[in-house]
Amino acid sequence: MYALQNGDGSSSSSKRSRTEINLAELPEDPGLRPRIVDYNPNDRDRIRLAYLERGPCQPPSWFKGDVMEIIQTALADGGEPNKSDAFTINGQPGDLYNCSKPGTFKVLVNYGKRYLLRIINSVMNEEMFFAVAQHNLTVVGMDGAYIKPIETDYIMITPGQTMDILLTANKSPSHYYMAGRAYAGVVYDNTTTTAILKYIGNYTAPSTPSFPSNLPNYTDIDAVTNFTNRIRALASKDYLVNVPRKVDTRLYITVSLGSVPCVNDSCDGPNGSRLAASLNNMSFVDPAVDLLQAYYRKIRGIYKTNFPSVPLDFFNFTSDDLPDNVYTPLKATKVKVLEFNSSVEIVFQGTNIGAENHPMHLHGNSFYHVGSGFGNFDNETDPKGYNLVDPPELNTVGVPTNGWAAIRFRSDNPGVWFMHCHLDRHSSWGMDTAFIVKNGATRLTSIRRPPRYLNPC
């Protein structure tokens, strides 16, 4: 879940153990770095990791078993997939798992140097807290866009999100844990992954590295809110904010979990049902033909264009007492059509139907996160509090548990673009839809033509 880049351009190479990367020895310019084949064969996988994105840090999930088989079995049976058995940082679970302590990932740093950490949350089903013991972090970018620097001692990052973070190695030379753990969902892996920030130099190494005492607990919703509320676009003369002020298309989309009946109550979901997820009570069904191909080739009967702009039924979405009929979504392949270059506002409304934080991700476009809050969205009062001055430009936004999040963007990228929850199990259950952005008036504002020969899948 982590990535580091050396702050200067120093260059040298040496033989290292396979779980240690000396970032001080990696030139910033990839063209000046030693070839991977110049390293000891046992080092090459680790060097590849350090070179990737100038040293990214990735926290993925780790399962005891074939991941695809676990997913396919759960989808066939209609129940929850197995939760992961561990999280990892750049492929290693860390010291807190008995099976992997000898392979804990280590990063070597020089005192006084500043490093760029590129954090990528590639966990399948959990949003993650991340911290480095006794070190402050300065978040300077998210999802490929600059933000106003945030000084913090932890971050919360959703699946699919990326963050660019500065870390200064300014503590007493020693060993310090980097650690990541989940922000609790309905089902979550409650283990903690670690790596070691290891200072270069002569000193007595501790028997156990210092652990980040500031790493939030699994259920710390205040830590999530306090961090996400601080995110603002850089909004300078070189990095302008072009958030649409006038809105052409408005969508109010409820985000829910639920279930659908099975014959003879034979599935593994609640009361023999099949777990399902939905947007505006529509649980997306994967089409038999790719949506882009069906749209481009004008193949009929693959999808419908009447995805609802508002929920089919209005009720107190965040109430503890919900009507029985809202737990069963409709199964359909419905998309929303947008005119080219139209301005769009989406308000995602969390519900108490399987309430948890939902990271909603849009392909093909970045968007401005203009507002969020808890409870039911009020279309009279809540827009008055929108941030239209320096909203962050993202491609994934967390919808708060039993709350809402508002985004705006301009549909200037013609094509068919998937939108989904980035918790993998929710997406596989149907918490998805797609936008068809129509062509503009010119060749340059239209979908690119396919090549003369397209390799078959």
RADAKA-V723366 format. One record per pair of residues at least 6 apart in sequence whose C-alpha atoms are under 8 Angstrom apart, sorted by the first residue. I is the first residue (numbers start at 1). J is the second residue. Records with the same first field share a line. If there is no record, write none. Layout:
BEGIN
I->J  J
END
This chain:
BEGIN
1->56  57  58  59  60  88  89  90  119  120  121  122  180
2->56  57  58  59  89  90  117  118  119  120
3->50  53  54  55  56  57  58  116  117  118  119  120
4->23  50  54  55  56  57  115  116  117  118
5->23  26  28  54  55  56  115  116  117  118
6->23  24  25  26  27  28  113  114  115  116
7->28  113  114  115  116
8->24  27  28  113
9->26  27  28  29
10->24  25  26  27
11->24  25  26  27  32  33
12->25  26
13->25  26  34
15->39  40  43
16->43
17->42  43
18->42  43  44  45  46
19->43  46  103  104  105  106
20->46  105  106  107  108
21->46  47  50  106  107  108
22->107  108  109
23->50  55  107  108  109
24->108  109  110
26->33
27->33
28->54
30->51  54
36->44  47  48
37->44
49->55  56  90
50->56
53->118
55->117  118
56->117  118  119  120
57->89  90  117  118  119  120
58->88  89  90  91  119  120  121  122
59->87  88  89  90  91  120  121  122  123  180
60->87  88  89  90  91  121  122  123  124
61->84  85  86  87  88  122  123  124
62->84  85  86  87  88
63->83  84  85  86
64->84  85
70->81  82
71->81
73->81
74->80  81  82
75->81  428  429
77->267  268  274
78->267  268  269  273  274  275
79->267  268  269  274  275
80->268  269  275  425
81->425
83->187  188  189
84->189
85->189  191
86->93  97  189  191  192  193
87->93  123  180  181  191  192  193
88->94  193  194
89->105  193  194  195
90->105
91->105
92->100  103  104  105  195
93->100  104  193  194  195
94->100  101  103  104  105  193  194  195
95->101  102  104  193  194  195
96->192  193  194
97->193
104->194  195  196
105->194  195  196
106->195  196  197  198
107->195  196  197  198
108->197  198  199  200
109->169  197  198  199  200
110->169  199  200  201
111->169  170  171  173  199  200
112->168  169  170
113->168  169  170
114->166  167  168  169
115->166  167  168  169
116->164  165  166  167
117->164  165  166  167
118->162  163  164  165
119->162  163  164  165
120->159  160  161  162  163
121->127  128  157  158  159  160  161  162
122->159  160
123->159
124->159  422  423  424  425
125->159  188  422  423  424  425
126->158  159  182  183  184  185  188  189  423
127->156  157  158  159  182  183  184
128->156  157  158  159  180  181  182  183
129->154  155  156  157  180  181  182  183  215  216
130->154  155  156  157  178  179  180  181  215
131->153  154  155  178  179  180  212  214  215
132->153  154  176  177  178  179  211  212
133->176  177  178  210  211  212  213  214
134->171  176  210  212
135->153  167  168  169  170  171
136->151  152  153  154  167  168
137->150  151  152  153  154  165  166  167
138->149  150  151  152  165  166  167
139->147  149  150  151  152  163  164  165  166
140->146  147  148  149  150  163  164  165  166
141->147  149  163  164  165
142->161  162  163  164  393  394
143->161  162  163  393  394  395  396
144->162  163  394
145->233  393  394
146->233  234  239
147->231  232  233  234  235  392
148->231  232  233  234  235
150->230  231
153->214
154->214  215  216
155->227
156->224  227  228
157->163
158->359  396  398  422
159->359  422  423
160->361  396  422
161->395  396
169->199
173->198  199  200  201  203
174->198  199  203  204  205  206  209
175->196  197  198  199  205  206  208  209  210
176->196  197  198  209  210  211
177->194  195  196  197  209  210  211  212
178->194  195  196  197  211  212
179->192  193  194  195  211  212  215
180->192  193  194  215
181->190  191  192  193  218
182->188  189  190  191  192  218
183->217  218  219  220
184->190  218  219
185->356  357
186->354  355  356
190->218
196->209
216->223
231->391  392
232->390  391  392
233->241  390  391  392  393
234->390  392
235->241  389  390
241->389  390  391
243->368  388  391  408  409
244->343  408  409  410
245->388
246->343
247->342  343  344  345
248->342  343  344
249->338  342  343  344  345
250->309  344  345  346
251->309  310  344  345  346  347
252->309  310  311  346  347  348  349
253->279  280  309  310  311  346  347  348  349
254->278  279  280  281  311  348  349  350  351
255->277  278  279  280  281  348  349  350  351  358  431
256->277  278  279  280  281  350  351  352  353  354  355  431
257->275  276  277  278  327  353  354  355  426
258->275  276  277  278  327  328  329  353  354
259->269  270  273  274  275  276  277  327  328  329
260->273  274  275  276  328  329
261->272  273  274
262->272  273  274
264->272
265->271  272  273
266->272  273
267->273  274
268->274
269->275
275->429
276->283  329  426  429  430
277->283  329  426  427  429  430  431
278->284  329  429  430  431  432
279->431  432  433
280->308  310  311  312
281->311  312  326  328  329  330
282->307  329  330  331  332  334  430
283->329  330  331  332  333  429  430  431  432
284->331  332  333  334  429  430  431  432  433
285->331  332  333  430
286->333
287->302  303  333
288->302
289->302
291->302  303  416
292->415  416
293->299
294->300  302
295->416
302->333
303->333  334  335
304->333  334  335
305->334  335  336  337
306->334  335  336
307->334  335  336
308->336
316->322  376
317->349  350  351  352  376  402
318->350  351  352  375  376  402  403
319->352
320->352
327->353
333->433
334->433  434
335->433  434  435  436
336->433  434  435  436
337->435  436  437  438
338->411  435  436  437  438
339->411  437  438  439
340->411  412  413  414  437  438  439  440
341->410  411  412  413  440
342->410  411  412
343->408  409  410  411
344->408  409  410  411
345->406  407  408  409
346->406  407  408
347->404  405  406  407
348->399  404  405  406
349->376  377  399  402  403  404  405
350->356  357  358  399  400  401  402  403  404
351->401  402  403
352->402
355->401  402
356->400  401  402
357->398  399  400  401  402
358->398  399  400  401  421  422  423
359->396  397  398  399  421  422  423
360->396  397  398  399  419  420  421  422
361->395  396  397  419  420  421  422
362->395  396  417  418  419  420
363->395  417  418  419
364->413  417  418
365->395  409  411  413
366->393  394  395  409
367->393  394  395  407  408  409  410
368->391  392  393  394  407  408  409
369->391  392  393  394  397  405  406  407  408
370->386  387  388  391  392  405  406  407  408
371->383  385  386  387  405  406  407
372->399  400  403  404  405  406
373->400  403  404  405
374->400  401  402  403  404
375->402  403  404
376->402  403  404
377->403  404
397->405
398->405
399->405
411->437
412->437  445
413->437  445
414->436  437  438  439  440  445  446  447
415->436  437  438  439  446  447
416->434  435  436  437
417->434  435  436  437
418->432  433  434  435
419->432  433  434  435
420->427  431  432  433
421->427  431  432
438->446
439->445  446  447
440->446
END
